[in-house]
Amino acid sequence: MGMLTLGAKLYLSSRNRKVDNFRKNPIDLQKKILKKLLLFSKKTSYGIRYSFNNLINYKDFSESVPIVNYEEFYPEIKKVLSGEENVLWPEKIKWFAKSSGTTNDKSKFIPVSQTALNHGHYKAGIDMLSIYLSNHNSSNLFDGKSLALGGSKQINPIGNAERLFTGDISAVLMKNLPFWARLFRTPSLDVAMMPEWENKLKKMALITSKQNITNISGVPTWTIVLIKEILKTTKSQNILEVWPNLELFIHGAVSFQPYKDLFRELIPSNRMRYLETYNASEGFFAVQDNPGKEEMLLFTDHGIFYEFENTETKEVVDLSNVNVGSNYALIITTNSGLWRYRIGDTIRFYSVNPYRIKISGRTKHFINAFGEELIIENADTAMELACKKHKTSVYNYTAGPIYISGNKKGRHEWFIEFLSPPKNLKDFAHSLDTELKNLNSDYEAKRYKDLALEIPQIKILHSGTFDKWLKKKNMLGGQNKIPRLANNRKYLDDILKIISNV
């Protein structure tokens, strides 16, 4: 372990006790957080409307305050965007995480308070690093640079004289980083926040190929593009020739399952480690804390109160009443003024001592056109297994229904941009179909003897098609991601238009 990493480990060691505390006492901490949030916000407009000062416990809270989606909550956020103060949270909100979402084309503006930055995102980030270093004594993480693939920053005067700042969450976080964190990251903010992604990636490749990079954080797809650009620039065979001390990839936003094998090819090292995080616009929720397990430890002492809506029974419970194996829509109350906000993600618990989760999908991202109830968790796992069997890899994919018409039965259509196409597409389709049937009994039932569904139809897209689609939607870069599944043909037909215009 190098001197800088050793110093960082000593500095971060104090957090280990805090991590142990929220592992062991999550329910008590959640109760305290809810109480603090209600007390701190009781004089806001929202707090007065729902009588926060009279809410003593979770039962009172759940019976008095409504659960909301973004569309329902937007009138309140709009007030904050216009410069009105003390609406949802007592602090003045200057930053908004801008998200295109993955269920529609409209931007979402998620308020981000200074408290949420300091005691949520950054606190969770420190805990992530302390967990990693405590798990890996041989690490030299801080003896080189951290490469962060962030988004773009925009400054918008919205409705008042004082400017409000918007950008995707990675841009907001980078702009407000503590000074010590800036010392270790690369590239500079002016490069990291360039809005035009093609030029940004080329510039990042030139800069970082000459630096000692020990860790990367970002979305898998953009990391792949950057690594390939660096290999092209440096004429190297693999990235370890450029970054011999690379040891960690911190990833999130999309499932890593379809990309595992490709990363092993790009980074052929037995000591390379992969760390999944659940860090969204609304908060930093979880991180892998056990190197041997894919599940993530839920952060229960970082300014967020959690609730969970069972996707089958629709029952809403707090953390003390969740069940292992059940699928839940995530509902959060935060230190930025989101109150009983349905984030749009679904999660599944894998243990309750401690509370460990995995993201299972999106509440609006599924295919159920024929009663098959296919969720993203099924799709990602099936894609990973099919790719492994056929020794191929994908850059991106999306899927939707082909509706029943006339004598034609329904089926799913998959648009896939392969990095290395399978030798036999028909065999690949059969493998994908088989894995989906193994993972989802409803899908299997609909596929029985082709009674309701026929075998999936796969269309191979040319390299760069998905990026062109994102660019057309002004969504290129950052944490914007391809919607994996849709219960209609909106995305498929939109991409077909791009193909037809090429």
Backbone hydrogen bonds, N-H to C=O, Kabsch-Sander energy under -0.5 kcal/mol:
donor,donor_aa,acceptor,acceptor_aa,energy
6,L,2,G,-2.6
7,G,3,M,-2.6
8,A,4,L,-2.3
9,K,5,T,-2.6
10,L,6,L,-2.2
11,Y,7,G,-2.2
12,L,8,A,-2.6
13,S,9,K,-1.1
14,S,11,Y,-0.6
15,R,12,L,-1.7
16,N,12,L,-0.6
16,N,13,S,-1.1
17,R,13,S,-0.6
18,K,14,S,-0.7
19,V,15,R,-2.6
20,D,16,N,-2.4
21,N,17,R,-1.8
22,F,18,K,-2.2
23,R,19,V,-1.7
24,K,20,D,-1.9
25,N,21,N,-2.6
29,L,25,N,-1.8
30,Q,26,P,-2.3
31,K,27,I,-2.0
32,K,28,D,-2.0
33,I,29,L,-2.4
34,L,30,Q,-2.3
35,K,31,K,-2.0
36,K,32,K,-2.4
37,L,33,I,-2.7
38,L,34,L,-2.3
39,L,35,K,-2.3
40,F,36,K,-2.8
41,S,37,L,-1.3
42,K,39,L,-0.8
44,T,41,S,-1.6
45,S,86,N,-2.3
46,Y,87,V,-2.4
48,I,44,T,-2.6
49,R,45,S,-2.1
50,Y,46,Y,-1.9
51,S,48,I,-1.0
52,F,47,G,-2.6
54,N,51,S,-1.9
55,L,52,F,-1.6
56,I,54,N,-0.7
61,F,57,N,-2.3
62,S,58,Y,-3.2
63,E,59,K,-1.6
64,S,60,D,-1.3
64,S,61,F,-0.5
65,V,61,F,-2.4
68,V,340,R,-2.7
73,F,69,N,-2.0
74,Y,70,Y,-1.9
76,E,73,F,-1.4
77,I,73,F,-1.6
78,K,74,Y,-3.3
79,K,75,P,-1.0
80,V,76,E,-1.3
81,L,77,I,-2.7
82,S,78,K,-1.6
83,G,80,V,-1.5
84,E,79,K,-2.1
86,N,89,W,-0.5
94,K,92,K,-0.6
95,W,112,V,-0.7
96,F,165,F,-2.3
97,A,110,I,-3.0
98,K,96,F,-0.7
98,K,167,G,-2.6
99,S,97,A,-0.6
99,S,108,K,-2.8
108,K,99,S,-4.1
110,I,97,A,-2.6
110,I,108,K,-0.6
112,V,95,W,-2.6
117,L,113,S,-1.8
118,N,114,Q,-2.7
119,H,115,T,-3.0
120,G,116,A,-0.9
121,H,116,A,-2.2
122,Y,117,L,-2.9
124,A,120,G,-2.5
125,G,121,H,-2.2
126,I,122,Y,-2.5
127,D,123,K,-2.2
128,M,124,A,-2.4
129,L,125,G,-2.1
130,S,126,I,-2.5
131,I,127,D,-2.4
132,Y,128,M,-2.4
133,L,129,L,-2.7
134,S,130,S,-2.0
135,N,131,I,-1.5
136,H,132,Y,-1.2
139,S,136,H,-1.4
143,D,140,N,-1.8
144,G,141,L,-0.6
145,K,212,N,-3.4
146,S,184,F,-3.5
147,L,145,K,-0.6
147,L,215,N,-2.9
148,A,146,S,-0.6
148,A,186,T,-2.0
149,L,147,L,-0.5
149,L,217,S,-2.5
150,G,148,A,-1.1
153,K,193,M,-0.8
154,Q,166,T,-2.6
156,N,154,Q,-0.6
156,N,164,L,-1.8
158,I,156,N,-0.9
159,G,157,P,-0.7
164,L,156,N,-1.8
165,F,94,K,-3.0
166,T,154,Q,-2.1
167,G,96,F,-1.4
168,D,152,S,-1.0
171,A,168,D,-0.9
172,V,168,D,-2.1
173,L,169,I,-2.6
174,M,170,S,-2.3
175,K,171,A,-2.5
176,N,172,V,-1.3
177,L,174,M,-1.1
181,A,178,P,-0.6
182,R,178,P,-1.4
183,L,179,F,-1.0
184,F,180,W,-0.5
184,F,181,A,-0.9
185,R,181,A,-0.8
186,T,146,S,-2.5
191,V,188,S,-0.7
192,A,188,S,-2.9
193,M,189,L,-2.1
194,M,191,V,-1.7
197,W,195,P,-0.8
200,K,196,E,-2.0
201,L,197,W,-2.6
202,K,198,E,-1.6
203,K,199,N,-2.4
204,M,200,K,-2.9
205,A,201,L,-2.2
206,L,202,K,-1.9
207,I,203,K,-2.2
208,T,204,M,-2.9
209,S,205,A,-1.6
210,K,207,I,-1.3
211,Q,208,T,-1.7
213,I,211,Q,-1.1
214,T,145,K,-2.3
214,T,212,N,-0.5
215,N,145,K,-1.3
216,I,248,L,-2.2
217,S,147,L,-2.5
218,G,250,I,-2.1
223,T,219,V,-2.0
224,I,220,P,-2.3
225,V,221,T,-1.9
226,L,222,W,-2.3
227,I,223,T,-2.6
228,K,224,I,-2.4
229,E,225,V,-2.0
230,I,226,L,-2.4
231,L,227,I,-2.5
232,K,228,K,-2.0
233,T,229,E,-2.5
234,T,230,I,-2.8
235,K,231,L,-1.2
236,S,231,L,-1.1
239,I,266,L,-1.5
241,E,238,N,-1.6
242,V,239,I,-0.9
243,W,239,I,-3.3
246,L,243,W,-1.6
247,E,214,T,-2.9
248,L,214,T,-1.3
249,F,273,R,-2.1
250,I,216,I,-3.4
251,H,249,F,-0.6
251,H,275,L,-2.4
252,G,218,G,-0.6
254,V,252,G,-1.7
259,Y,256,F,-1.6
260,K,256,F,-0.8
260,K,257,Q,-1.0
263,F,259,Y,-2.4
264,R,260,K,-1.9
265,E,261,D,-1.5
266,L,262,L,-2.4
267,I,263,F,-2.8
269,S,267,I,-2.2
272,M,269,S,-0.9
273,R,247,E,-2.4
275,L,249,F,-2.7
277,T,251,H,-2.6
278,Y,286,A,-2.9
279,N,277,T,-0.5
280,A,278,Y,-0.6
280,A,283,G,-2.7
283,G,280,A,-0.8
285,F,278,Y,-3.1
285,F,283,G,-0.7
286,A,278,Y,-1.0
287,V,297,L,-1.4
288,Q,276,E,-2.1
293,K,290,N,-2.4
296,M,357,I,-3.3
297,L,287,V,-3.2
298,L,355,Y,-2.7
299,F,285,F,-3.6
300,T,298,L,-0.8
305,F,333,T,-3.0
307,E,331,I,-2.8
308,F,317,V,-2.6
309,E,329,A,-2.6
310,N,308,F,-0.7
310,N,315,E,-2.9
311,T,327,N,-2.5
314,K,310,N,-2.4
317,V,308,F,-2.4
319,L,306,Y,-0.5
321,N,318,D,-1.7
322,V,319,L,-1.2
325,G,349,F,-2.5
326,S,323,N,-1.2
328,Y,347,I,-3.1
329,A,309,E,-3.1
330,L,345,D,-2.4
331,I,307,E,-2.6
332,I,341,Y,-2.5
333,T,305,F,-2.1
334,T,338,L,-2.2
335,N,303,G,-0.6
337,G,334,T,-1.5
339,W,337,G,-0.6
340,R,338,L,-0.6
341,Y,332,I,-3.1
342,R,68,V,-3.2
342,R,340,R,-0.5
343,I,330,L,-1.7
343,I,341,Y,-0.8
344,G,330,L,-0.6
346,T,361,G,-2.7
347,I,328,Y,-3.0
348,R,358,K,-2.4
349,F,326,S,-0.9
350,Y,356,R,-3.0
351,S,356,R,-1.2
353,N,354,P,-1.1
356,R,351,S,-1.7
356,R,354,P,-0.8
357,I,296,M,-2.8
358,K,348,R,-1.7
360,S,346,T,-2.7
361,G,346,T,-1.5
362,R,365,H,-0.8
363,T,344,G,-2.7
365,H,362,R,-0.6
366,F,364,K,-0.8
367,I,374,L,-2.3
371,G,368,N,-0.7
374,L,367,I,-2.6
375,I,373,E,-0.5
376,I,365,H,-0.6
377,E,360,S,-1.9
378,N,375,I,-0.6
379,A,375,I,-2.0
380,D,376,I,-3.2
381,T,377,E,-1.8
382,A,378,N,-2.7
383,M,379,A,-2.4
384,E,380,D,-2.3
385,L,381,T,-2.3
386,A,382,A,-2.5
387,C,383,M,-2.5
388,K,384,E,-2.2
389,K,385,L,-2.2
390,H,386,A,-1.9
391,K,388,K,-0.8
392,T,387,C,-2.3
393,S,420,S,-0.8
394,V,258,P,-0.7
395,Y,417,E,-3.4
396,N,417,E,-1.3
398,T,415,F,-1.9
399,A,484,R,-2.1
400,G,413,E,-2.0
402,I,411,R,-3.4
403,Y,401,P,-0.6
405,S,408,K,-1.5
408,K,405,S,-2.6
410,G,452,A,-0.8
411,R,402,I,-1.7
413,E,400,G,-3.3
414,W,457,Q,-3.1
415,F,398,T,-2.8
415,F,413,E,-0.5
416,I,414,W,-0.6
416,I,459,K,-2.4
417,E,396,N,-2.8
418,F,416,I,-0.8
419,L,393,S,-2.5
420,S,393,S,-1.4
428,F,424,N,-2.0
429,A,425,L,-2.4
430,H,426,K,-1.8
431,S,427,D,-2.2
432,L,428,F,-2.8
433,D,429,A,-2.4
434,T,430,H,-2.5
435,E,431,S,-2.5
436,L,432,L,-2.2
437,K,433,D,-2.2
438,N,434,T,-2.1
439,L,435,E,-1.6
440,N,436,L,-2.0
444,E,440,N,-2.4
445,A,441,S,-2.4
446,K,442,D,-1.9
447,R,443,Y,-1.7
448,Y,444,E,-0.7
448,Y,445,A,-0.7
450,D,447,R,-2.5
451,L,448,Y,-2.1
452,A,446,K,-1.7
453,L,446,K,-2.0
454,E,410,G,-2.4
457,Q,412,H,-3.0
458,I,456,P,-0.5
459,K,414,W,-3.1
460,I,458,I,-0.5
461,L,416,I,-2.7
465,T,462,H,-1.9
468,K,464,G,-2.1
469,W,465,T,-2.1
470,L,466,F,-2.5
471,K,467,D,-2.6
472,K,468,K,-2.3
473,K,469,W,-1.5
474,N,471,K,-1.6
475,M,470,L,-3.4
476,L,470,L,-0.6
478,G,150,G,-0.7
480,N,477,G,-1.4
486,A,399,A,-1.3
493,D,489,R,-3.0
494,D,490,K,-1.7
495,I,491,Y,-2.4
496,L,492,L,-2.1
497,K,493,D,-1.5
498,I,494,D,-1.2
499,I,495,I,-2.3
500,S,496,L,-2.4
501,N,497,K,-1.1
502,V,498,I,-0.6
502,V,499,I,-1.0
